[in-house]
């Protein structure tokens, strides 16, 4: 984000669901613009997204926001992000950044994380992979990925979402509405073998989640696309809910095609 010119008018926000499941080239092809930036990060809750979005609006002239999500985003514990510092850094406020660097300097931390940073940019067979494309997305390789058995089986549907995160989604949708920003919310699916074997508790948790999401988006005149209406082959996934590159492309294409079928025109 720091290295890109501040020309983005479309931003994607969210957790790894947005980071891994949204395919950048498909987005820009459908929106007919390259003024696009994926700002998502691991583990972002709806509260985190709301706070970060308001900060992003002080940096970019945002006309459209994309969110890819699953119920896991409504179960997250909020992060402790120093948003004012992030904003100062992105705006190029060198005095504030230098001051923070000096105050918190820790040689062991930086030495250790230089090694970690090198790892995440090269471990393309693992979930920690963080080699961003030019727009900020990270799509996992389709072949030879090191699938973790526990992540492959965990659908995150045993528990419902937390009430406060639905309230924060409502805040995001209302904020976009008031500020003339188009919000596109794409609900990401579970892999097929899990989706067809959900017990009554999990099915109900998913159903209630979708009802709440749809109501929030429609009340605020924003766009909601639910990809759960079809089954998604296991070969498109790296775990229960994260797509590989092929899956992310097909999913993103599906969401934009669904918008067109439902008569939702993307504003240009």
Phi, psi and omega in degrees: 000320180296323185276351179267146173296149184276061183251000185296129173250344174241126178234144172256133179235161177138196182267201176297342176298319176283321184295317185262331189264353179258128184260114191301311183298327177290323177298307185291332177294320181280330181268351178056043177206147173254006176276063188228142180213129176265113185255014187290165182206153179310135166072017180287128176272174177295328175297313178301318180298319181296312180296316182291322179301315180298323177292318179298326180291343174276347184253320183242155175270082190278128177249339184211140178236135175246137173229127168253132189212163174216171183301336180301328180293341180261007178244359187287149166277137182299144174282166175247080183259133176278082185301316178303322178294316179302317180295317178299319180297313182291331178278353178081029178280086188297327181296313180296319181293315180297320180299313180296320180298316181292317183295327187247015184300130180215103186301319180297318180300311184292322179296313181297319186277343170296319177294317180295319180299320178297321181297310187291341177276351184237344184276067189288000176258002186236161183294338181281355183304130182222044173271103184287147169282181187294345181256353176108002178272159174229108179256131182283148179296150183278327184253153171057027180281141181278087184284129178272128185299319182294317178292328180295329184264345187272109182266355177062023183255006180289336181236148177285169175288160179277137186304321185295332181285329173293324176295322179288327173297319176300322178295320177297312182296318180292319179299316178296317180299312182296326184262012176068031181257132177279128179249124176247117182247114182253116178278119182276150186265177168267156176295156191305311186296332175280318184299326184273355182238026179289136175281177186297323179296311181294320178298319180291319178299318179293316180300313181295322178300312182294322178299314181296314181299311183299317180298316181299312183293316181291324178299327181261015177057041178245172188263131177235128176237123180253114182275000181286354181287351174229165178265143183243120186303144180301331182293351179268000188242158171253343172204200185298327189228350180260128179281157163275183186299316179298317179297318181296322179293313180295320179296314181295319177298318180301314184297317179289323176296321179296320177301317181294319179296326181274002178081014177272114179268136177281129181287140179244000000 
